């Protein structure tokens, strides 16, 4: 077998821009090169790690001179953990690049006529803004080579009991997390407390290859009151030691008002198809938005930045321009948050969603708020939303659509075009697929308003809301 060719080291390179996936970029010999963990203006020594015909990838060997805009990362796990890749970029700079990301996608991919794009709405809080975190247990923690070398080898490090996040693109490697600033500090106290309890009481952590181990995943959810839902997923049948952990959590953390568990014996971590069992308290928490209550269960989807979700939904409602007599279709309604949020300003709102449990939550959310003008349907969007459906339930005056990252199926777009609502409000977590869909809608609709919204500080992700009006 031939020896792998050594890739070059390039010194004193100035980083010039920001790219996808939270990486920075620079052109080397006119080839775009993607580099993680640096910001525009940094002067660095680079090691090329991948070389293709049209692009290269590199890692920073040495920070020669930091950029004037660079700031210190708050988290000790920055650069190793796969999240919060823009911590070293000041927040106003993050917003600038997110705004440009929206502009670039809409112009280069959509190629449709655009109005002036409104300035991005930044998040009030850039730390402790998430209402949900999920951690994974592993019988062996993953360590970067730098940490192994600094310790003098693997035999000098305790590698047992990892509880944290998967490193990027690796299902079986878990970085042990001691601190995370995306939720209030109680997430650290719970996670680190569970790790120590497991060590002292002989609970085993999961092994993805052998598919064995008692502790598998941990999900935390909170609400604006600071109340917590905690879901512990076990990889084996629950025994007395597992129950002792749940009892300890109940006694140690009075903030947990919903303590649940899952016995997940299948080969993947998802709990959507699993029975969630109640250990203590109730099987849900409530979130409040503009006087409305929303029931959030263990499988519910709810926007993970609660404060910014309110700003996002206000934009969507404003763009809908409802007068009170409209029939509104809310596509990809989830648990009916937007549907219920706009229902006061509409004659009727019809929500459609793929996940049956989410639709049941949507119905409950209408009921607990005394909302009687909503109607919800569960099923694949392209199967439910067809011309017969529109004929039966009425042609919508307004469509609000909030699809997953993949955007809308072409069949769905064709039904929308046939229905010819006066306005479409398109909420997207992926401006690239949103731009692709705009090009298809352009035959009958023109873009009249664009409002980016930042839901996830320190990441490259950005939401975007677009209003389209019938030509």
Secondary structure, 3 states (H helix, E strand, C coil): CCCCCCCCEEEEEECCEECHHHCEEEEECCEEEEECCCCCCCEEEEEEEEECCCEEEEEEEEEEECCCCECCCCCCCCCCCCCCCCCCECHHHHHHHHHHHHHHHHHHHHCCCCCCCEEEECCCCCCCCECEEEEEEEEECECCHHHHHHHCCHHHCCCEEEEEEECCCCCCCEEECCCCCCCCCHHHHHHHHHHHHHHHHCCCECECCCCECCEEEEEEEECCCCCEEEEEEECCCCCHHHHHHHHHHHHHCCCEEEEEEEECCCCCCCCCCCCEEEEEECCEEEEEECCEEEEEECCCCCCCEHHHHHHHHHHHHHHHCCCCCCEEEEECCCCCHHHHHHHHHCCEEEEEECCHHHHHHHHHHHHHCCCCCEEEEECCHHHHCCHHHHHHHCCCCEEEECCCCCCCCHHHHHHHHHHCCCEEEEEECCHHHHHHHHHHHCCCEEEEEEEEECCCCCCCCCEEEEEEEEC
